[in-house]
Amino acid sequence: MSDAPDSAMEIESSQSNSALVGQVKSFVAGGVGGICAVLTGHPFDLVKVRQQTASSPLSAIGAAKAILTKDGPRGFYRGVAAPLVGVTPMFAVSFWGYDVGQRLVRSVTGTEASKKLSIAEISAAGFFSAIPMTAITAPFERVKVILQLQGQGNLKEGQKQFTGAMDVVKHLYREGGMKSVFKGSVATLSRDGPGSALYFAAYEYIKRKGADADGNVPLSTIVFAGGMAGIAMWVPVFPIDTIKSNLQSSDKPQSIAQVTRSIYQRGGMKAFFPGVGAALARSFPANAATFLGVEMTYKFFNGVGL
């Protein structure tokens, strides 16, 4: 396979084409990357959520067996409609935000368009990308978690059985308005801000190290850099993700502090890392697919002269 240009995402910030065109390209490329991420990583994500919200410790293999026994192979894609609808614009907004973040960093630091941003500056742009992304991430992950947990078959007597994502949204809105729909937004931003900073910084660092003398990057390096970026993002923020999943799956009003105490009382620090194996197993292929989709989309745009 042919090589990709070094830091295609950064090139968008330094080309002479208009900022608007660059941002549209970033938006579309991010959306393509999001679709690739969902189709690759959803089964792993489902196992992770089942582990995080189980009433007693549950291994990844145990969670996978339970899903397979109850619903068969199709069960691994339970609730996939919500992330497909939500993750596509979420990633689109994330990469658009990253593009805008890079432009803001250049404006603030005075870094010339012809020069690469430092890894620290990339981190700042990555953190910024999480701010607009949270407006989409929080409600869609709330819906996704509820639909995934419904598949465990342990609904309480009289508890509503949802028919799909929109049914969940309507129920949440009737239950508590937009506040209920956006429950967990603070926890989501607390996870995605530092996570996105690490995500983009790790990707660019590894990608730059893998570039040849002419600035070309093998697709194998893009895949590896994308996968490692996902791992770099997840490991430090995983406890926050566990808190978020429990907060969003709860049918009772709870604060982040209350959920945190409840998790700790359930099993100490170890209780904040259930499903970490499944998350990391998902993270590498899903994010490798994400960046491969993003870079190939940029390559397509460049090939047709956009």
C-alpha positions in Angstrom: 0.0 0.0 0.0 1.2 3.5 -0.6 2.4 5.9 2.0 0.5 8.8 3.4 1.9 12.3 3.8 3.4 13.2 7.2 0.8 14.7 9.6 -2.1 15.1 7.1 -4.2 16.5 9.8 -1.7 19.2 10.5 -1.2 20.0 6.9 -4.8 21.1 6.8 -3.8 23.9 9.2 -1.0 25.1 7.1 -2.3 24.9 3.5 -3.3 28.0 1.7 -6.9 26.9 1.2 -9.5 28.7 3.3 -10.0 27.9 7.0 -13.6 26.9 6.2 -12.6 24.4 3.6 -10.1 22.9 5.9 -12.6 22.6 8.7 -15.2 21.0 6.5 -12.6 18.4 5.4 -11.7 17.8 9.0 -15.4 17.3 9.9 -16.0 14.8 7.1 -12.8 12.9 7.7 -13.7 12.6 11.4 -17.1 11.3 10.6 -15.6 8.6 8.4 -13.2 7.7 11.2 -16.1 7.5 13.6 -17.9 5.0 11.4 -14.8 2.9 11.2 -14.4 3.1 15.0 -17.9 1.9 15.8 -18.0 -1.0 13.4 -14.6 -2.2 14.7 -15.0 -1.5 18.5 -18.7 -1.9 19.5 -18.5 -5.5 20.6 -15.6 -4.7 22.9 -17.3 -1.6 24.2 -20.4 -3.6 25.0 -18.4 -6.1 27.1 -16.7 -3.2 28.9 -20.0 -1.6 29.9 -21.4 -4.9 31.1 -18.3 -5.4 33.3 -18.4 -1.8 34.6 -22.0 -2.0 35.7 -22.3 -5.6 36.9 -23.4 -6.0 40.5 -20.5 -8.5 41.1 -17.1 -8.8 39.5 -17.4 -10.1 36.0 -14.6 -11.1 33.7 -14.4 -10.1 30.0 -14.8 -13.7 29.0 -17.8 -14.1 31.3 -19.5 -11.0 30.0 -18.9 -12.1 26.4 -20.2 -15.6 27.1 -23.4 -14.1 28.7 -24.0 -12.0 25.6 -23.4 -14.8 23.2 -25.6 -17.2 25.2 -28.5 -14.8 25.5 -28.5 -13.1 22.0 -26.0 -15.0 19.9 -23.4 -13.1 17.7 -25.9 -10.4 17.0 -25.9 -9.5 20.7 -22.5 -8.0 20.4 -24.0 -5.2 18.3 -26.9 -4.5 20.7 -27.4 -0.8 20.9 -25.1 -0.1 17.9 -27.6 2.3 16.4 -27.0 4.9 19.1 -23.2 5.0 18.6 -23.5 4.9 14.8 -25.8 7.9 14.9 -23.9 9.6 17.7 -20.3 8.6 17.2 -20.2 9.6 13.6 -21.0 13.3 14.3 -19.1 13.0 17.6 -15.9 12.1 15.8 -16.7 14.6 13.1 -17.0 17.4 15.7 -13.9 16.1 17.5 -11.6 16.3 14.4 -13.3 19.6 13.5 -12.6 20.9 17.0 -9.0 19.6 16.7 -8.6 21.6 13.5 -10.0 24.7 15.2 -7.9 24.0 18.2 -4.7 23.9 16.1 -5.6 27.2 14.5 -6.3 28.8 17.9 -3.0 27.5 19.2 -1.1 29.0 16.2 -2.9 32.3 16.8 -2.1 32.4 20.5 1.5 31.2 20.2 2.4 32.9 16.9 3.6 29.7 15.4 4.0 30.1 11.7 1.8 28.0 9.4 4.9 26.5 7.8 6.1 25.1 11.1 4.8 22.0 12.9 3.1 22.5 16.3 5.0 21.0 19.3 3.6 18.0 21.0 2.5 20.2 23.9 0.7 22.5 21.5 -1.0 19.4 19.9 -2.1 18.4 23.4 -3.7 21.8 23.9 -5.6 21.6 20.6 -6.7 18.0 21.5 -8.1 19.2 24.8 -10.0 21.9 23.0 -11.6 19.4 20.7 -13.3 17.7 23.6 -15.3 20.8 24.5 -17.7 20.9 21.5 -17.6 17.1 21.3 -19.1 16.7 24.8 -22.4 18.2 23.6 -22.9 15.2 21.4 -21.0 12.6 23.4 -22.8 12.9 26.7 -26.4 12.3 25.5 -25.5 9.6 23.1 -23.4 7.7 25.5 -26.2 7.9 28.1 -28.6 6.4 25.5 -26.0 3.8 24.5 -25.3 2.7 28.1 -29.1 2.3 28.8 -29.7 0.2 25.7 -26.6 -2.0 26.4 -27.7 -2.7 30.0 -31.2 -3.5 28.9 -29.6 -6.5 27.1 -28.5 -8.0 30.4 -32.1 -9.1 31.0 -32.2 -8.0 34.6 -34.9 -5.3 34.3 -36.7 -4.6 37.5 -40.4 -5.4 37.6 -42.4 -2.8 35.8 -39.2 -1.2 34.4 -39.7 0.1 30.8 -38.4 -2.0 27.9 -37.0 0.4 25.3 -37.5 -0.2 21.6 -34.6 1.9 20.4 -32.5 5.1 20.8 -35.3 7.5 20.2 -37.6 5.7 22.7 -34.9 6.2 25.3 -34.5 9.9 24.5 -38.2 10.5 24.7 -38.4 8.6 28.1 -35.5 10.6 29.5 -36.9 13.9 28.4 -40.3 13.1 30.0 -38.6 12.0 33.1 -36.4 15.0 33.7 -36.2 17.2 30.6 -32.8 18.1 29.0 -31.1 17.7 32.3 -31.9 14.0 32.3 -30.8 13.6 28.6 -27.5 15.3 29.3 -26.9 13.5 32.6 -23.2 12.8 33.0 -21.9 15.7 30.9 -19.4 16.9 33.5 -18.0 13.5 33.9 -17.8 13.1 30.2 -15.8 16.3 29.7 -13.6 15.4 32.7 -12.8 12.2 30.8 -12.6 13.5 27.3 -10.6 16.7 27.9 -7.4 15.1 29.2 -8.1 12.0 27.2 -8.3 13.9 23.9 -5.1 15.8 24.8 -3.3 12.5 25.2 -5.0 11.0 22.2 -3.9 13.5 19.5 -0.4 14.0 21.1 0.4 10.3 21.2 -0.8 9.9 17.6 1.3 12.8 16.2 4.4 11.8 18.3 4.4 8.2 17.0 3.5 9.2 13.5 6.4 11.7 13.3 8.8 9.2 14.7 7.7 6.7 11.9 8.1 9.2 9.0 10.8 8.6 6.5 13.3 11.3 5.3 10.8 12.6 2.8 8.1 13.0 5.4 6.1 10.0 4.2 4.4 7.7 6.7 3.7 4.0 6.0 0.1 3.0 6.5 1.4 0.4 9.0 2.7 3.3 11.1 -0.6 5.1 10.9 -2.4 2.0 12.1 0.1 1.5 15.0 0.0 5.2 15.9 -3.8 5.2 16.0 -4.0 2.1 18.1 -1.4 3.4 20.6 -3.2 6.7 20.7 -6.3 4.9 21.9 -4.4 3.1 24.6 -2.7 6.3 25.7 -6.1 8.0 26.0 -7.9 5.2 27.9 -5.4 4.2 30.6 -5.3 7.4 32.6 -9.0 8.3 32.3 -10.5 4.8 32.8 -11.7 5.4 36.4 -13.6 8.5 35.2 -15.2 6.4 32.5 -16.3 3.9 35.1 -17.9 6.7 37.1 -19.6 8.1 34.0 -21.0 4.7 33.0 -22.5 4.2 36.5 -23.8 7.7 36.7 -25.5 7.5 33.3 -27.0 4.0 33.9 -28.5 5.0 37.3 -32.2 5.6 37.5 -31.7 7.7 40.6 -30.4 11.3 40.9 -26.8 11.0 42.0 -23.8 13.3 42.1 -20.3 12.4 40.8 -19.1 12.3 44.4 -21.9 9.9 45.5 -21.2 7.5 42.6 -17.5 7.6 43.3 -18.0 6.7 46.9 -20.4 3.9 45.9 -17.9 2.4 43.5 -15.0 2.6 46.1 -17.1 1.0 48.8 -18.0 -1.8 46.3 -14.4 -2.9 45.8 -11.8 -0.2 46.5 -9.5 1.2 43.8 -9.9 -2.1 41.8 -13.6 -1.3 41.3 -12.7 1.7 39.2 -11.0 -0.6 36.6 -13.6 -3.3 35.7 -13.5 -4.0 32.0 -10.2 -2.3 31.5 -9.0 -5.3 29.5 -11.9 -5.2 27.2 -11.5 -1.4 26.8 -7.9 -1.7 25.8 -8.6 -4.7 23.6 -11.2 -2.5 21.8 -9.2 0.7 21.9 -6.3 -0.5 19.7 -8.2 -1.8 16.7 -11.0 0.8 17.0 -8.6 3.8 17.0 -6.3 2.3 14.4 -9.4 2.1 12.2 -10.4 5.6 13.1 -7.1 7.2 12.1 -6.8 5.0 9.0 -10.3 6.2 7.9 -9.4 9.8 8.7 -6.0 9.7 6.8 -7.5 7.9 3.8 -10.3 10.5 3.6 -7.7 13.3 3.6 -5.8 11.4 1.0 -8.9 11.2 -1.1 -9.6 14.9 -0.8 -6.0 15.7 -1.7 -6.2 13.3 -4.7 -9.3 15.1 -6.1 -7.7 18.5 -5.6 -9.9 19.6 -2.6 
